[in-house]
Amino acid sequence: MENIVTNKPNLIKWLSLDATHLLQHVQSKGIIKTEEYNDLMSLSSSRIIVIHLLDLLIGKGESTCRSFLELLKEDDVNESFPKLREWIITVDTSVTADMNGSPSLKASGTQITCNISASKGSHVYAPTIAGSSTGPVVINTTTTTRGGSDYQKDERDWGGGETGDRSIQDCQKFLKANISALVQNVQMIDPILDDLNLHKESTANVRAKTTNQDKMRKLLDCVNCESIAKKLVKALLKHEKDLMMEIMQGVPAR
């Protein structure tokens, strides 16, 4: 995964030369689903296709990224991308090495204890330990609050800063888990669409719906990768802040 993230600008430049050719191979290897393939093929340009593909692969995790890099080593894939061919032969995609070529950290019979705390009334969302271990993993989580249970979090506590989603580790998962509350309560569809800057056809399909509920359902259908999910969460925090605060605090839908 690290090699894809670090070399993303170059990968976009190289792979944009023939994104359609690349997608045929990615789909045939089962790295992406048919619906994901169709969504990518509907995008407006090769560059945008590659950007969304890379974001999708990164969101799927280490194993998928490794499979993608191994695919790029195949002659019938990289023959269309000379610069890519020069680079990919230097990449170690073996399971015993991480994505930047250095040995993976392994643990055997070791107990790992993590003390994770959340302050100012915030939440700890399913911490993840990557890698393998034959020993038990113990995670102790604690929370502290300021000013009692009625303490109101300000915008930066919920990630209202530069990225707009810092407190949500997996935006696609967050949106799927809260579909009902979002569909029933989001009102500011048009300004949210303006911020997302989706493909013209996708935007038109959303605006064509007659109710806010139908518009929101259609908009959520357009969220096919983590990058779009992050943009949508950021837009929701901007235009539907009160609703997002309620959802993230576990308040029942209105």
BELLIN-V952121 format. One record per residue. N is the residue number from 1. SS is DSSP state (a for helix, b for strand, c for the rest). Layout:
n->N ss->SS
n->N ss->SS
This chain:
n->1 ss->c
n->2 ss->a
n->3 ss->a
n->4 ss->a
n->5 ss->a
n->6 ss->a
n->7 ss->c
n->8 ss->a
n->9 ss->a
n->10 ss->a
n->11 ss->a
n->12 ss->a
n->13 ss->a
n->14 ss->a
n->15 ss->a
n->16 ss->a
n->17 ss->a
n->18 ss->a
n->19 ss->a
n->20 ss->a
n->21 ss->a
n->22 ss->a
n->23 ss->a
n->24 ss->a
n->25 ss->a
n->26 ss->a
n->27 ss->a
n->28 ss->a
n->29 ss->c
n->30 ss->c
n->31 ss->c
n->32 ss->c
n->33 ss->c
n->34 ss->a
n->35 ss->a
n->36 ss->a
n->37 ss->a
n->38 ss->a
n->39 ss->a
n->40 ss->a
n->41 ss->a
n->42 ss->c
n->43 ss->c
n->44 ss->c
n->45 ss->c
n->46 ss->a
n->47 ss->a
n->48 ss->a
n->49 ss->a
n->50 ss->a
n->51 ss->a
n->52 ss->a
n->53 ss->a
n->54 ss->a
n->55 ss->a
n->56 ss->a
n->57 ss->a
n->58 ss->a
n->59 ss->a
n->60 ss->a
n->61 ss->c
n->62 ss->a
n->63 ss->a
n->64 ss->a
n->65 ss->a
n->66 ss->a
n->67 ss->a
n->68 ss->a
n->69 ss->a
n->70 ss->a
n->71 ss->a
n->72 ss->a
n->73 ss->c
n->74 ss->c
n->75 ss->a
n->76 ss->a
n->77 ss->a
n->78 ss->a
n->79 ss->c
n->80 ss->c
n->81 ss->c
n->82 ss->a
n->83 ss->a
n->84 ss->a
n->85 ss->a
n->86 ss->a
n->87 ss->a
n->88 ss->a
n->89 ss->c
n->90 ss->c
n->91 ss->c
n->92 ss->c
n->93 ss->c
n->94 ss->c
n->95 ss->c
n->96 ss->c
n->97 ss->b
n->98 ss->c
n->99 ss->c
n->100 ss->c
n->101 ss->c
n->102 ss->c
n->103 ss->b
n->104 ss->c
n->105 ss->c
n->106 ss->c
n->107 ss->c
n->108 ss->c
n->109 ss->c
n->110 ss->c
n->111 ss->c
n->112 ss->b
n->113 ss->b
n->114 ss->b
n->115 ss->b
n->116 ss->b
n->117 ss->b
n->118 ss->b
n->119 ss->c
n->120 ss->c
n->121 ss->c
n->122 ss->c
n->123 ss->c
n->124 ss->c
n->125 ss->c
n->126 ss->c
n->127 ss->c
n->128 ss->c
n->129 ss->c
n->130 ss->c
n->131 ss->c
n->132 ss->c
n->133 ss->c
n->134 ss->c
n->135 ss->c
n->136 ss->c
n->137 ss->b
n->138 ss->b
n->139 ss->b
n->140 ss->b
n->141 ss->b
n->142 ss->b
n->143 ss->b
n->144 ss->c
n->145 ss->c
n->146 ss->c
n->147 ss->c
n->148 ss->c
n->149 ss->c
n->150 ss->c
n->151 ss->c
n->152 ss->c
n->153 ss->c
n->154 ss->c
n->155 ss->a
n->156 ss->a
n->157 ss->a
n->158 ss->a
n->159 ss->c
n->160 ss->c
n->161 ss->c
n->162 ss->c
n->163 ss->c
n->164 ss->c
n->165 ss->c
n->166 ss->c
n->167 ss->c
n->168 ss->c
n->169 ss->c
n->170 ss->c
n->171 ss->a
n->172 ss->a
n->173 ss->a
n->174 ss->a
n->175 ss->a
n->176 ss->a
n->177 ss->a
n->178 ss->c
n->179 ss->a
n->180 ss->a
n->181 ss->a
n->182 ss->a
n->183 ss->a
n->184 ss->a
n->185 ss->a
n->186 ss->c
n->187 ss->c
n->188 ss->c
n->189 ss->a
n->190 ss->a
n->191 ss->a
n->192 ss->a
n->193 ss->a
n->194 ss->a
n->195 ss->a
n->196 ss->a
n->197 ss->c
n->198 ss->c
n->199 ss->c
n->200 ss->a
n->201 ss->a
n->202 ss->a
n->203 ss->a
n->204 ss->a
n->205 ss->a
n->206 ss->a
n->207 ss->a
n->208 ss->c
n->209 ss->c
n->210 ss->c
n->211 ss->c
n->212 ss->a
n->213 ss->a
n->214 ss->a
n->215 ss->a
n->216 ss->a
n->217 ss->a
n->218 ss->a
n->219 ss->a
n->220 ss->a
n->221 ss->a
n->222 ss->c
n->223 ss->c
n->224 ss->c
n->225 ss->c
n->226 ss->a
n->227 ss->a
n->228 ss->a
n->229 ss->a
n->230 ss->a
n->231 ss->a
n->232 ss->a
n->233 ss->a
n->234 ss->a
n->235 ss->a
n->236 ss->a
n->237 ss->a
n->238 ss->a
n->239 ss->a
n->240 ss->c
n->241 ss->a
n->242 ss->a
n->243 ss->a
n->244 ss->a
n->245 ss->a
n->246 ss->a
n->247 ss->a
n->248 ss->a
n->249 ss->c
n->250 ss->c
n->251 ss->c
n->252 ss->c
n->253 ss->c
n->254 ss->c
